[in-house]
């Protein structure tokens, strides 16, 4: 049997405040709501399915994401071109989401914008260079 894995199916993020996360992901970043469920949302993040889970008694209040713990460092959404990256920068700035503008990765030479969600989860909009 040949393994034919096609990539990431979905991702799930635990948040401390679901209403705040919804405002960030849906209102500011314009991810679309696919399903609303008790304690969570299923979103379409520009083609990537993402669950946002909150309102759980096991979630540590006021906890913050730390990219230096073992596990997740950051998430990056692949952006098709520089024009879209510029439009996304405008959207971040209009929503007053702190970022460092468009940067270039010193190793891959890709251009990207890095920013954080309200729980400190690190995100990038990333244009992969053509081969």
C-alpha positions in Angstrom: 0.0 0.0 0.0 1.3 3.4 -0.9 0.8 6.2 1.6 -0.8 9.2 0.0 -1.0 11.8 2.8 -2.2 15.1 1.2 -1.2 17.5 3.9 -2.6 19.0 7.1 -6.3 18.1 7.6 -7.1 20.7 10.2 -5.7 22.4 13.3 -7.2 23.1 16.7 -6.4 25.9 19.0 -7.3 26.2 22.7 -8.1 29.7 23.7 -8.9 31.4 27.0 -11.7 33.6 25.8 -13.9 32.3 22.9 -15.7 35.6 22.3 -12.3 37.5 22.1 -10.9 34.8 19.8 -14.0 35.0 17.5 -13.6 38.8 17.2 -9.9 38.3 16.3 -10.3 35.4 13.8 -13.7 36.1 12.3 -14.0 39.9 12.5 -10.4 41.0 12.1 -8.8 38.2 10.0 -12.0 37.4 8.2 -11.8 33.6 8.7 -15.3 32.2 7.9 -17.4 30.3 10.4 -18.3 26.8 9.2 -19.9 25.5 12.4 -20.7 27.0 15.8 -20.8 24.5 18.6 -20.9 24.7 22.4 -17.5 25.9 23.6 -16.1 26.3 20.1 -16.0 27.3 16.5 -15.0 25.5 13.3 -13.5 28.1 10.9 -12.2 28.2 7.4 -8.8 30.0 7.5 -8.4 30.7 3.8 -8.7 27.0 3.0 -7.3 25.5 6.2 -10.0 24.1 8.6 -9.4 25.4 12.1 -11.2 24.6 15.4 -11.1 27.3 18.1 -11.9 25.7 21.4 -12.6 27.6 24.6 -14.9 27.7 27.6 -13.5 24.6 29.1 -13.1 24.2 32.9 -9.7 22.6 32.3 -8.3 25.7 30.4 -5.9 27.6 32.7 -7.2 31.2 33.2 -5.0 33.9 31.8 -2.6 31.3 30.3 -0.5 32.5 27.4 1.1 30.7 24.5 4.8 30.2 24.8 6.7 29.3 21.6 9.7 28.1 23.7 7.8 25.2 25.3 8.1 21.9 23.6 5.4 21.7 21.0 4.0 24.4 18.7 6.3 27.3 17.8 4.0 29.1 15.3 1.5 28.7 12.5 1.9 30.0 9.0 -0.7 30.3 6.3 0.6 30.1 2.7 -0.2 33.2 0.8 -0.1 33.0 -3.1 1.7 36.3 -3.8 3.1 39.6 -2.7 -0.1 41.5 -3.6 -2.2 39.4 -1.3 0.5 39.7 1.4 0.2 43.5 1.1 -3.6 43.3 1.3 -3.3 41.2 4.5 -0.9 43.7 6.0 -3.5 46.4 5.4 -6.2 44.3 7.0 -3.9 43.7 10.1 -3.2 47.4 10.4 -6.8 48.4 10.0 -7.7 46.0 12.8 -4.9 47.4 14.9 -3.2 44.0 15.2 0.5 44.6 16.0 2.9 43.2 13.5 6.4 44.0 12.1 5.2 44.6 8.5 6.5 42.6 5.6 9.8 40.9 6.4 12.1 38.5 4.5 13.2 35.1 5.9 17.0 35.2 5.8 17.2 31.5 5.0 14.4 30.8 2.6 14.1 34.4 1.2 10.3 34.1 1.6 8.4 37.2 2.5 6.0 37.1 5.5 4.1 39.0 8.1 4.3 37.8 11.7 1.7 38.6 14.4 0.0 37.2 17.5 -3.5 36.2 18.4 -5.0 37.5 21.7 -3.6 34.4 23.6 -0.1 35.0 22.2 -0.2 32.3 19.6 2.3 33.2 16.9 1.0 33.4 13.3 2.5 34.2 9.9 1.1 35.0 6.5 3.9 33.5 4.4 4.6 33.7 0.6 6.6 30.7 -0.4 9.2 31.6 -3.1 8.9 29.9 -6.5 11.3 27.1 -7.1 
